[in-house]
Amino acid sequence: MLASLATMAAMPLWLPAGAGGVDDIVLAVVLTPLLWAVPFFYACLEPELPRCAAMLAGLTLGQALLVAVAMG
């Protein structure tokens, strides 16, 4: 869940800008369910839970670092 939230917080950094200088809202609405489903199914289907936890923790920290760099 934290990986999904961190990815959603970082979306303005990697989403293409829309015509009016605003991030493309349609792309965000379409991608948001995938941002929740992919980590969930990965955690359910990965046979090695420590590897899954490390992968999702790395993803969360990476996205959080992007947000921190962009804000500061």
LOTIFI-787722 format. One record per atom (N, C-alpha, C): x, y, z; atom name; residue in one letter; residue number from 1. Coordinates in nm, 3 decimals, m for minus. Layout:
<atoms>
         u         v         w   atome   residu   num
         X         Y         Z      CA        A   NUM
...
</atoms>
This chain:
<atoms>
         u         v         w   atome   residu   num
     0.083    m0.118     0.000       N        M     1
     0.000     0.000     0.000      CA        M     1
     0.088     0.126     0.000       C        M     1
     0.196     0.120     0.077       N        L     2
     0.286     0.236     0.079      CA        L     2
     0.353     0.257    m0.057       C        L     2
     0.385     0.147    m0.126       N        A     3
     0.445     0.160    m0.259      CA        A     3
     0.348     0.228    m0.354       C        A     3
     0.221     0.194    m0.346       N        S     4
     0.121     0.257    m0.433      CA        S     4
     0.105     0.404    m0.401       C        S     4
     0.101     0.437    m0.274       N        L     5
     0.086     0.578    m0.234      CA        L     5
     0.208     0.660    m0.276       C        L     5
     0.328     0.604    m0.259       N        A     6
     0.448     0.677    m0.299      CA        A     6
     0.451     0.696    m0.451       C        A     6
     0.408     0.595    m0.525       N        T     7
     0.405     0.606    m0.671      CA        T     7
     0.303     0.711    m0.715       C        T     7
     0.186     0.714    m0.650       N        M     8
     0.086     0.815    m0.685      CA        M     8
     0.136     0.955    m0.650       C        M     8
     0.211     0.967    m0.541       N        A     9
     0.266     1.099    m0.506      CA        A     9
     0.370     1.144    m0.607       C        A     9
     0.441     1.050    m0.668       N        A    10
     0.546     1.084    m0.765      CA        A    10
     0.492     1.095    m0.907       C        A    10
     0.366     1.066    m0.931       N        M    11
     0.312     1.068    m1.066      CA        M    11
     0.329     1.202    m1.138       C        M    11
     0.315     1.316    m1.072       N        P    12
     0.335     1.443    m1.145      CA        P    12
     0.476     1.459    m1.200       C        P    12
     0.572     1.384    m1.147       N        L    13
     0.710     1.395    m1.195      CA        L    13
     0.732     1.321    m1.326       C        L    13
     0.656     1.213    m1.351       N        W    14
     0.679     1.135    m1.472      CA        W    14
     0.560     1.129    m1.566       C        W    14
     0.448     1.192    m1.532       N        L    15
     0.335     1.200    m1.625      CA        L    15
     0.360     1.311    m1.728       C        L    15
     0.320     1.290    m1.852       N        P    16
     0.337     1.397    m1.950      CA        P    16
     0.243     1.514    m1.921       C        P    16
     0.290     1.632    m1.950       N        A    17
     0.206     1.751    m1.928      CA        A    17
     0.096     1.757    m2.033       C        A    17
    m0.020     1.802    m1.992       N        G    18
    m0.132     1.815    m2.084      CA        G    18
    m0.122     1.942    m2.168       C        G    18
    m0.221     1.964    m2.250       N        A    19
    m0.220     2.078    m2.342      CA        A    19
    m0.221     2.211    m2.267       C        A    19
    m0.291     2.217    m2.155       N        G    20
    m0.301     2.342    m2.080      CA        G    20
    m0.194     2.358    m1.974       C        G    20
    m0.089     2.275    m1.979       N        G    21
     0.016     2.282    m1.879      CA        G    21
    m0.018     2.205    m1.752       C        G    21
    m0.127     2.131    m1.756       N        V    22
    m0.171     2.052    m1.642      CA        V    22
    m0.143     1.906    m1.674       C        V    22
    m0.107     1.827    m1.572       N        D    23
    m0.083     1.685    m1.595      CA        D    23
    m0.209     1.619    m1.650       C        D    23
    m0.188     1.523    m1.736       N        D    24
    m0.298     1.454    m1.803      CA        D    24
    m0.380     1.374    m1.701       C        D    24
    m0.499     1.419    m1.667       N        I    25
    m0.581     1.357    m1.564      CA        I    25
    m0.635     1.221    m1.607       C        I    25
    m0.661     1.204    m1.735       N        V    26
    m0.714     1.076    m1.783      CA        V    26
    m0.612     0.966    m1.761       C        V    26
    m0.486     0.993    m1.790       N        L    27
    m0.382     0.894    m1.770      CA        L    27
    m0.369     0.858    m1.622       C        L    27
    m0.380     0.955    m1.534       N        A    28
    m0.373     0.927    m1.391      CA        A    28
    m0.490     0.842    m1.345       C        A    28
    m0.609     0.869    m1.395       N        V    29
    m0.727     0.792    m1.356      CA        V    29
    m0.717     0.648    m1.405       C        V    29
    m0.662     0.629    m1.524       N        V    30
    m0.647     0.494    m1.579      CA        V    30
    m0.537     0.418    m1.506       C        V    30
    m0.427     0.485    m1.473       N        L    31
    m0.314     0.417    m1.410      CA        L    31
    m0.334     0.388    m1.262       C        L    31
    m0.416     0.462    m1.193       N        T    32
    m0.431     0.445    m1.048      CA        T    32
    m0.474     0.304    m1.008       C        T    32
    m0.573     0.242    m1.073       N        P    33
    m0.605     0.103    m1.034      CA        P    33
    m0.488     0.007    m1.057       C        P    33
    m0.410     0.031    m1.160       N        L    34
    m0.293    m0.054    m1.184      CA        L    34
    m0.188    m0.036    m1.075       C        L    34
    m0.176     0.088    m1.024       N        L    35
    m0.078     0.113    m0.919      CA        L    35
    m0.114     0.041    m0.790       C        L    35
    m0.240     0.012    m0.770       N        W    36
    m0.282    m0.065    m0.653      CA        W    36
    m0.278    m0.214    m0.681       C        W    36
    m0.314    m0.255    m0.802       N        A    37
    m0.325    m0.398    m0.833      CA        A    37
    m0.189    m0.465    m0.850       C        A    37
    m0.096    m0.400    m0.916       N        V    38
     0.033    m0.464    m0.945      CA        V    38
     0.108    m0.501    m0.817       C        V    38
     0.127    m0.411    m0.720       N        P    39
     0.196    m0.454    m0.596      CA        P    39
     0.118    m0.559    m0.518       C        P    39
    m0.014    m0.551    m0.520       N        F    40
    m0.095    m0.649    m0.448      CA        F    40
    m0.078    m0.788    m0.506       C        F    40
    m0.091    m0.800    m0.638       N        F    41
    m0.078    m0.931    m0.700      CA        F    41
     0.066    m0.981    m0.695       C        F    41
     0.161    m0.891    m0.702       N        Y    42
     0.301    m0.932    m0.689      CA        Y    42
     0.325    m0.991    m0.550       C        Y    42
     0.270    m0.927    m0.447       N        A    43
     0.287    m0.979    m0.311      CA        A    43
     0.216    m1.113    m0.293       C        A    43
     0.104    m1.131    m0.360       N        C    44
     0.031    m1.258    m0.349      CA        C    44
     0.098    m1.370    m0.426       C        C    44
     0.160    m1.340    m0.538       N        L    45
     0.214    m1.443    m0.626      CA        L    45
     0.364    m1.471    m0.607       C        L    45
     0.435    m1.384    m0.540       N        E    46
     0.579    m1.405    m0.520      CA        E    46
     0.601    m1.515    m0.416       C        E    46
     0.674    m1.622    m0.451       N        P    47
     0.694    m1.731    m0.355      CA        P    47
     0.791    m1.694    m0.241       C        P    47
     0.881    m1.600    m0.264       N        E    48
     0.977    m1.561    m0.160      CA        E    48
     0.935    m1.426    m0.101       C        E    48
     0.874    m1.428     0.016       N        L    49
     0.824    m1.304     0.076      CA        L    49
     0.934    m1.204     0.113       C        L    49
     1.051    m1.247     0.161       N        P    50
     1.156    m1.146     0.188      CA        P    50
     1.198    m1.072     0.061       C        P    50
     1.205    m1.142    m0.050       N        R    51
     1.239    m1.077    m0.177      CA        R    51
     1.130    m0.978    m0.217       C        R    51
     1.005    m1.017    m0.198       N        C    52
     0.892    m0.929    m0.230      CA        C    52
     0.896    m0.804    m0.142       C        C    52
     0.921    m0.823    m0.014       N        A    53
     0.927    m0.709     0.078      CA        A    53
     1.041    m0.615     0.041       C        A    53
     1.156    m0.671     0.003       N        A    54
     1.270    m0.588    m0.037      CA        A    54
     1.239    m0.512    m0.165       C        A    54
     1.174    m0.577    m0.259       N        M    55
     1.142    m0.513    m0.387      CA        M    55
     1.042    m0.398    m0.366       C        M    55
     0.938    m0.421    m0.288       N        L    56
     0.838    m0.317    m0.264      CA        L    56
     0.895    m0.204    m0.177       C        L    56
     0.983    m0.239    m0.083       N        A    57
     1.046    m0.135    m0.001      CA        A    57
     1.137    m0.048    m0.088       C        A    57
     1.211    m0.110    m0.179       N        G    58
     1.295    m0.034    m0.271      CA        G    58
     1.215     0.057    m0.361       C        G    58
     1.103     0.006    m0.410       N        L    59
     1.014     0.087    m0.494      CA        L    59
     0.959     0.205    m0.416       C        L    59
     0.916     0.179    m0.293       N        T    60
     0.861     0.285    m0.209      CA        T    60
     0.967     0.393    m0.180       C        T    60
     1.086     0.350    m0.143       N        L    61
     1.192     0.446    m0.113      CA        L    61
     1.235     0.524    m0.237       C        L    61
     1.238     0.457    m0.351       N        G    62
     1.274     0.526    m0.475      CA        G    62
     1.175     0.635    m0.512       C        G    62
     1.047     0.604    m0.504       N        Q    63
     0.945     0.703    m0.537      CA        Q    63
     0.943     0.815    m0.433       C        Q    63
     0.960     0.779    m0.305       N        A    64
     0.964     0.881    m0.200      CA        A    64
     1.085     0.973    m0.218       C        A    64
     1.197     0.917    m0.264       N        L    65
     1.315     0.998    m0.289      CA        L    65
     1.291     1.095    m0.404       C        L    65
     1.222     1.049    m0.509       N        L    66
     1.188     1.139    m0.620      CA        L    66
     1.103     1.257    m0.572       C        L    66
     1.005     1.227    m0.488       N        V    67
     0.918     1.333    m0.436      CA        V    67
     0.998     1.429    m0.347       C        V    67
     1.085     1.375    m0.262       N        A    68
     1.165     1.459    m0.173      CA        A    68
     1.259     1.550    m0.252       C        A    68
     1.321     1.497    m0.356       N        V    69
     1.411     1.579    m0.438      CA        V    69
     1.333     1.687    m0.511       C        V    69
     1.216     1.653    m0.562       N        A    70
     1.135     1.751    m0.635      CA        A    70
     1.083     1.862    m0.543       C        A    70
     1.054     1.828    m0.417       N        M    71
     1.000     1.927    m0.325      CA        M    71
     1.109     2.014    m0.263       C        M    71
     1.229     1.961    m0.254       N        G    72
     1.331     2.034    m0.182      CA        G    72
     1.435     2.086    m0.270       C        G    72
</atoms>
